[in-house]
Every structure is written in structure tokens, then in C-alpha cells.
Amino acid sequence: MSHDEATKLLASGVDTNVTAALVSIGLNEADNTWALNTCLNYLASESESVTASAITAIGHLARRHGVLDKEPVLSAFENVKEKFPTLEGVIADTLDDIDAFT
């Protein structure tokens, strides 16, 4: 989906729309800085599924762009682990992607 479509879905606030937009951002967004900042914002979501999608999208960004500002990501991941311990596996997979591709 396009950047504009993703932005509209994010603005809807509907979890299924937001998760779809985040996955698309991870797989398609050309503006890596905007994409990462958007994903970082959604790591603070109250929705576990939205947070999981933001984590996965960050892994896609690392793979696609080959660069990632790790400091805010690692800090945010620590907060996510406290809030949603069930997402530790998703975080571990994404950290593997970050290590492999950046």
C-alpha cells in the first residue's frame, strides 16, 4: 500500500487497520526515518497486536534498508517486554534481523 494509504489506516485507530498499515510500512515505505519513528510510536500501543506488528515492521525495515538507529529501538523493546511479556519471542526474532542486516 502507498504511504498515503498507510497514513489513513493508521489515523483510523482501528487495530486491524493499524496492524495492516504497520506491516506495509515495514515492507514498502521508502522513508526509513519516518517509518522507524512511526513504528516506535506504535510500540507504546495498548494493543498487543498493534505492538507486535510494530516490532515485526522494525525487523523488515532493518532488512530492507540495512541501517537502523538501534538505541531507541532497544530501549522501546525493553518497555514492551515489561508490558507484554508474551512478545519476547517476536522481539528476539526482530533483534536477530537487526543483528543480521544492520
C-alpha positions in Angstrom: 0.0 0.0 0.0 1.1 3.6 -0.6 2.4 5.9 2.1 -0.9 7.9 2.0 -3.0 4.7 2.4 -0.9 3.6 5.3 -1.2 7.0 6.9 -5.0 6.9 6.5 -5.2 3.4 8.1 -3.0 4.5 11.0 -5.3 7.5 11.6 -8.4 5.3 11.7 -7.3 3.9 15.1 -8.9 0.5 14.2 -6.4 -2.2 15.3 -6.8 -4.3 12.2 -6.2 -1.3 10.0 -3.2 -0.1 12.1 -1.6 -3.6 12.0 -2.0 -3.8 8.2 -0.5 -0.3 7.8 2.5 -1.1 10.1 3.2 -4.3 8.1 3.0 -2.4 4.9 5.3 0.3 6.3 7.9 -2.3 7.2 7.7 -3.9 3.8 7.2 -0.9 1.5 8.0 2.5 3.0 10.9 4.3 1.3 11.3 6.9 4.1 13.2 4.9 6.6 13.3 7.7 9.2 9.5 8.3 9.1 8.9 4.5 9.1 11.0 3.9 12.1 9.6 6.8 14.1 6.0 5.6 13.2 6.8 2.1 14.4 8.5 3.4 17.6 5.3 5.4 18.4 3.2 2.3 18.0 5.4 0.2 20.3 3.6 2.2 23.1 0.2 1.0 22.0 -2.2 -0.6 24.5 -3.0 -3.2 21.9 -0.7 -6.3 21.9 -1.4 -7.0 18.2 -0.5 -3.4 17.2 2.6 -3.6 19.2 3.6 -6.9 17.7 3.1 -5.5 14.2 5.3 -2.5 15.0 8.0 -4.9 16.3 7.8 -7.0 13.1 7.8 -3.9 10.9 11.0 -2.7 12.5 12.7 -6.0 11.6 11.5 -5.5 8.0 13.0 -2.0 8.0 16.3 -3.3 9.2 16.3 -6.0 6.5 15.2 -3.7 3.7 17.3 -0.6 4.5 20.3 -2.1 6.1 20.5 0.7 8.7 18.6 1.3 11.9 19.0 3.6 14.9 19.3 0.8 17.5 19.3 2.9 20.7 15.7 3.9 20.7 14.6 0.5 19.4 16.4 -1.4 22.2 15.0 0.9 24.8 11.5 0.6 23.5 11.8 -3.1 23.3 12.6 -3.3 27.0 9.4 -1.4 27.8 7.4 -3.7 25.6 8.8 -6.8 27.3 7.6 -5.4 30.6 4.2 -4.5 29.2 3.7 -7.6 27.0 6.0 -10.4 28.2 4.3 -12.7 25.6 6.0 -10.7 22.8 9.6 -11.6 23.9 9.8 -14.2 21.1 8.7 -11.6 18.5 11.3 -9.2 19.9 14.0 -11.9 19.8 13.3 -12.6 16.1 13.4 -8.9 15.3 16.7 -8.5 17.2 18.1 -11.3 15.1 17.0 -9.5 11.9 18.6 -6.2 13.2 21.9 -8.0 14.0 21.9 -9.8 10.7 21.1 -6.9 8.4 22.4 -3.8 10.0 
